[in-house]
Amino acid sequence: MSKNWSLEIKTVNRLNPLDDFGLKFGLIVTLREINGKNRINDFIKSYIFERWIVNEIDVTNRINVFQKSEEKINLE
């Protein structure tokens, strides 16, 4: 693990125990320094170098895909 970063993992109690069924592991990281500079790219590079799998997710896009998948289609 990089000497410049540390992670703290916390568990979340979900209302419905089946909500996390099949979920192996997930981590969301947002990094900003004191002066407001975004450090996420430095974080990603350092962990890719350590052979971690790092995937960036566009949350807005994921929400749009989910909403589209939930639409009802009427076939006549």
ChimeraX attribute file (.defattr): number of C-alpha atoms within 10 A of each C-alpha:
attribute: neighborCount
match mode: 1-to-1
recipient: residues
	/A:1	12
	/A:2	10
	/A:3	6
	/A:4	8
	/A:5	10
	/A:6	7
	/A:7	8
	/A:8	4
	/A:9	7
	/A:10	7
	/A:11	5
	/A:12	7
	/A:13	8
	/A:14	9
	/A:15	7
	/A:16	8
	/A:17	8
	/A:18	9
	/A:19	9
	/A:20	12
	/A:21	8
	/A:22	7
	/A:23	8
	/A:24	6
	/A:25	6
	/A:26	6
	/A:27	8
	/A:28	6
	/A:29	9
	/A:30	8
	/A:31	13
	/A:32	10
	/A:33	9
	/A:34	7
	/A:35	6
	/A:36	8
	/A:37	9
	/A:38	13
	/A:39	12
	/A:40	14
	/A:41	9
	/A:42	12
	/A:43	18
	/A:44	17
	/A:45	13
	/A:46	17
	/A:47	15
	/A:48	12
	/A:49	12
	/A:50	11
	/A:51	10
	/A:52	12
	/A:53	9
	/A:54	12
	/A:55	8
	/A:56	8
	/A:57	9
	/A:58	8
	/A:59	9
	/A:60	9
	/A:61	10
	/A:62	11
	/A:63	11
	/A:64	11
	/A:65	11
	/A:66	11
	/A:67	10
	/A:68	10
	/A:69	9
	/A:70	9
	/A:71	8
	/A:72	7
	/A:73	6
	/A:74	5
	/A:75	4
	/A:76	3
